[in-house]
Amino acid sequence: MKGLLKYLSPFAPDQSGATSVLYDLEGITVICDAGGCTGNICGFDEPRWFEHQSAIFSAGLRDMDAILGRDDRLVDKLKDTAQKVHAKFAAVIGTPVPAVIATDYRALERMGEKRCQMPVIAIECTGTRLYDEGEEETYLALFRKFVKKDVERDDKAVGVIGMTPLDISLTQGDTFLQEKLQKEGFERIYSYGMGSGLEEVKLAGSVQKNLVVAPAGLKPAKYMEKHFGIPYEVTYPFLGENFLNQLKQISGKKVLIVHQQVAANEIRENIRLSHKGEKMELSVGTWFMQPKDLKEEGDLVFKTEDGFIKHVEEEQYDVIIGDALLHRPLKEFKGTYISIPHFAVSGKLYDGR
């Protein structure tokens, strides 16, 4: 049966990705659901919820509200919340119910802005796609809505796109990255989605360059390059020393790396650098976005659990690198498995080592 998971857990969906990008931006985030999706996001897909909370609300859709498409009820609730919560903007995030009834999100934006007297963005998530698609749409919506066009270029500022716990499996990635970038001469690090607020988003047109640390950040970075002339660099500087040492100890000629594509590419490059002169076949597989700009020949996208198992059995890899949860279905794999967490897959954080 396509989509049946016997060993793996469902991966984080698009509404979780959208909410993760918005988490630190000091806005009101409304999940357009009856309550279940919001509970999953805060309870399972957002580790920062247990460190510091954000203004995330469920729309509390009732059956007849959904069936009749009573957007006025939602806007009334949003206005009441905006009067009680100090926020700079509001965001409405879609889920399966509004997707099924074809909710007009642009109308929600206009109605919300008129009634609440604040900027409103709406992200058309469906709950049927994966987290990175929700992240990508949210970054684009934020940049289109808020980036100022009349700011001067700041040579001491750098932007980071794609840094959420779902992608880097860290909750303090902004602090981790800040130390490295300060050594390169940057004084202001605008990490959209982790550590930076709406004011930094507004200044996104002033940075010297953008760092793309996840596939969801590539399209938004290209948007900023096209409209603001800001170059971008694809990098993943979050691999700890202990993990890199494990890569140096790899013994085998055929290696599969499973993660989000940017992280997997960084792992592959580190293996190449530490095994120069050795003949090795290094392949990347991912369950998520795989932009053409980031892939190499032979890289693949997994669609089903059975397909993943079958591929590993047929290819006879010597080493597999990926989240520990992905080892569970590989009962016949006899090679070396090196674990690196991917929060969107297992809900496990990386300790940075």
C-alpha positions in Angstrom: 0.0 0.0 0.0 1.5 3.3 -1.1 2.2 5.6 1.9 2.0 2.8 4.5 4.5 3.3 7.3 5.3 0.1 9.3 8.6 1.3 10.8 8.9 5.0 10.4 6.8 7.8 11.9 5.1 10.4 9.7 7.4 13.2 8.8 6.6 16.9 9.7 4.0 18.3 7.4 3.9 21.7 5.6 2.0 23.5 8.3 4.7 22.6 10.8 7.3 24.0 8.5 5.4 27.3 8.0 4.9 27.7 11.8 8.6 27.0 12.4 9.7 29.8 10.2 7.3 32.2 11.9 8.0 31.1 15.5 10.5 33.8 16.5 9.0 36.7 14.4 6.8 38.2 17.1 3.6 37.7 15.3 0.3 35.9 15.9 0.2 32.6 14.1 -3.3 31.1 13.6 -3.5 27.4 12.5 -6.7 27.1 10.6 -7.9 23.9 12.2 -10.2 22.4 14.8 -7.3 22.0 17.3 -5.5 18.7 16.3 -2.9 20.2 13.9 -2.0 22.9 16.5 -1.5 20.2 19.2 0.8 18.2 16.9 2.9 21.3 16.0 3.4 22.4 19.5 3.7 19.0 21.0 5.9 17.2 18.4 7.2 19.4 15.6 8.4 22.5 17.5 11.1 21.8 20.1 11.4 25.5 21.0 7.9 25.3 22.5 9.5 23.8 25.6 12.1 26.6 25.9 10.1 29.7 25.0 6.6 30.0 23.7 5.2 31.9 20.7 1.7 33.3 20.0 0.3 30.2 18.2 -3.4 29.7 18.2 -5.9 27.2 16.8 -8.8 28.7 14.8 -11.0 26.2 16.6 -13.0 25.4 13.5 -16.4 23.8 14.2 -18.0 21.5 11.6 -20.6 24.0 10.4 -18.0 26.9 10.2 -15.9 24.7 8.0 -18.7 23.5 5.8 -20.2 26.9 5.3 -16.8 28.6 4.9 -17.6 31.2 7.6 -14.4 33.2 7.3 -16.0 36.1 9.3 -15.9 33.9 12.5 -12.1 33.4 12.0 -11.5 37.1 11.4 -13.5 38.0 14.5 -11.4 35.7 16.6 -8.2 37.2 15.0 -9.3 40.7 15.8 -10.1 39.8 19.5 -6.7 38.1 19.8 -4.9 41.1 18.2 -6.4 43.3 20.9 -5.0 41.1 23.7 -1.6 40.1 22.3 1.0 42.7 21.3 2.1 41.5 17.9 3.5 43.1 14.7 1.6 41.0 12.2 -0.6 37.9 11.9 -0.3 34.8 9.8 -3.0 32.3 8.9 -1.7 28.8 8.2 -3.8 26.3 6.2 -4.5 22.7 7.1 -6.4 19.8 5.4 -9.9 21.2 6.2 -9.6 24.6 4.6 -7.8 22.9 1.7 -10.7 20.6 1.1 -13.3 23.4 1.2 -11.1 25.7 -1.0 -10.7 28.6 1.4 -9.9 31.9 -0.2 -6.7 32.8 1.6 -6.2 36.1 -0.2 -9.7 37.2 1.0 -8.6 36.2 4.5 -5.6 38.4 4.2 -7.7 41.4 3.1 -10.4 40.9 5.7 -7.9 40.4 8.4 -5.9 43.5 7.6 -9.0 45.6 7.4 -10.4 44.4 10.7 -7.2 44.1 12.7 -5.3 47.1 11.3 -2.1 45.1 11.0 -0.3 43.2 8.2 -1.7 39.7 7.6 -0.1 36.9 5.5 -1.8 33.6 4.6 0.1 30.4 3.8 -1.8 27.8 1.8 -0.7 24.6 3.5 -2.7 21.5 2.9 -1.2 19.0 5.5 -0.5 16.6 2.6 2.9 18.0 1.8 6.1 17.9 3.8 7.5 20.6 6.1 10.1 22.1 3.6 7.4 23.2 1.2 5.6 25.1 4.0 8.9 26.7 4.9 9.6 27.8 1.4 6.2 29.4 0.9 6.5 31.2 4.2 9.9 32.7 3.5 8.6 33.9 0.1 5.5 35.4 1.7 7.5 37.2 4.3 10.1 38.6 1.9 7.4 39.8 -0.5 5.3 41.4 2.2 7.9 43.0 4.5 11.3 43.6 3.0 12.1 47.3 2.7 13.2 48.5 -0.7 15.0 51.6 0.3 17.7 50.4 2.7 21.4 50.8 2.2 23.7 47.8 1.9 25.3 46.7 5.2 28.7 45.1 4.6 28.7 43.8 8.2 25.3 42.0 7.9 24.6 38.5 6.6 21.2 36.7 6.2 20.6 33.0 6.9 17.6 31.3 5.2 16.4 27.8 6.0 17.6 27.7 9.6 14.7 26.1 11.6 14.9 23.2 14.1 13.2 20.9 11.5 16.2 21.3 9.2 19.2 21.7 11.4 18.0 19.8 14.5 19.2 22.5 16.8 17.2 25.0 18.9 20.2 27.4 19.4 21.5 27.3 15.8 21.6 31.1 15.7 24.1 31.2 18.6 26.1 28.3 17.1 26.4 30.1 13.7 26.9 33.6 15.2 30.3 32.6 16.7 31.5 31.3 13.3 30.3 34.3 11.3 31.7 36.9 13.7 35.1 35.4 13.0 34.5 36.2 9.3 33.9 39.8 10.2 30.1 39.9 10.2 28.6 41.8 13.1 24.9 41.4 12.3 23.5 37.9 11.6 19.8 37.9 10.5 18.7 34.3 10.9 15.2 34.4 9.6 13.2 31.7 11.4 15.5 31.3 14.4 16.6 34.1 16.7 15.7 37.1 14.5 12.4 39.0 14.5 10.3 40.9 12.0 12.6 43.9 12.0 15.5 41.7 10.7 13.2 40.5 7.9 12.4 44.1 7.0 16.2 44.7 6.7 16.8 41.6 4.6 17.5 43.8 1.6 20.5 45.3 3.2 22.7 42.2 3.9 25.9 41.6 2.0 24.9 38.0 1.2 22.5 35.2 2.2 23.5 31.8 3.5 21.2 29.0 2.4 21.3 26.1 4.9 18.4 24.1 3.7 16.7 23.4 0.3 13.6 25.5 1.4 15.9 28.5 1.5 17.1 28.3 -2.1 14.0 29.7 -3.9 13.7 32.6 -1.4 17.4 33.3 -1.8 17.0 33.5 -5.6 14.1 35.9 -5.1 16.3 38.2 -3.0 19.0 37.9 -5.6 16.7 38.9 -8.4 14.9 41.7 -6.7 17.6 43.1 -4.4 20.8 42.0 -6.0 21.9 40.0 -2.9 24.2 37.0 -3.8 23.7 33.7 -1.9 25.9 30.8 -0.8 24.8 27.3 0.0 26.4 25.9 3.1 25.7 23.8 6.2 28.1 24.8 9.0 26.4 22.7 11.8 28.4 19.5 11.7 30.2 18.9 15.0 33.8 17.7 15.4 32.9 14.3 16.8 30.6 13.6 13.8 33.3 14.8 11.3 35.8 12.4 13.0 33.4 9.5 12.4 33.3 10.4 8.7 37.1 10.2 8.6 36.9 6.6 9.9 34.6 5.4 7.2 35.7 2.1 5.7 33.9 1.1 2.5 33.5 2.1 -1.1 29.7 2.6 -1.4 28.1 5.2 0.9 24.5 6.5 1.1 23.7 9.8 2.9 20.1 10.4 3.8 19.2 13.9 5.1 17.9 17.2 3.7 19.9 17.9 0.6 22.1 20.8 1.8 23.1 18.9 4.9 23.7 15.7 2.9 25.8 17.6 0.4 28.0 19.0 3.2 28.5 15.5 4.6 29.4 14.2 1.2 32.0 16.9 0.6 33.6 16.3 4.0 33.9 12.6 3.2 35.6 13.5 -0.1 38.0 15.8 1.6 39.0 13.3 4.2 39.3 10.3 1.7 41.2 12.0 -1.1 42.5 9.5 -3.6 40.1 6.7 -2.6 37.6 5.4 -5.0 34.2 5.8 -3.3 30.7 6.0 -4.6 28.9 8.6 -2.6 25.1 9.0 -3.1 22.6 11.3 -1.5 19.0 10.2 -0.9 16.3 12.4 0.6 12.6 12.3 1.5 12.3 16.0 0.9 13.1 18.7 -1.6 15.8 18.0 -4.1 16.4 21.2 -6.2 18.3 20.6 -9.5 20.8 23.2 -8.5 21.8 21.1 -5.4 21.8 17.5 -6.7 24.4 15.4 -8.3 24.0 12.6 -10.8 22.8 9.5 -9.0 21.1 11.4 -6.1 17.5 10.2 -5.5 14.3 11.0 -3.7 12.5 8.4 -1.6 8.8 8.3 -1.8 7.8 5.2 0.2 9.1 3.2 3.1 9.1 0.0 0.9 10.9 1.8 -1.8 13.6 2.9 0.6 14.0 -0.6 2.0 14.2 -2.1 -1.5 16.7 0.4 -2.8 19.1 -0.3 0.2 18.8 -4.1 -0.3 19.5 -3.8 -4.1 22.4 -1.4 -3.8 24.3 -3.2 -1.1 25.8 -0.1 0.6 28.8 -0.5 2.9 27.9 2.6 4.9 24.6 4.5 5.5 24.5 7.9 7.2 21.2 9.2 8.4 18.7 9.7 11.2 18.7 6.7 13.7 15.0 6.2 12.9 15.8 5.4 9.3 17.9 2.4 10.5 14.8 0.7 11.9 13.3 -0.6 8.7 16.7 -1.8 7.3 16.6 -5.3 8.9 18.8 -6.8 6.2 21.5 -4.1 6.2 24.8 -5.5 7.5 27.1 -2.5 6.9 28.0 0.4 9.1 25.3 2.9 10.1 26.3 6.4 11.2 23.6 8.4 13.0 22.9 12.1 12.6 19.5 13.4 13.7 17.0 15.0 11.4 14.3 16.5 13.6 11.6 16.5 10.9 12.1 12.7 10.6 12.4 11.5 14.2 11.8 14.5 16.5 15.4 14.0 17.8 17.7 17.0 18.3 21.4 17.1 17.4 23.7 17.9 20.3 26.2 19.7 18.1 29.0 17.3 18.6 
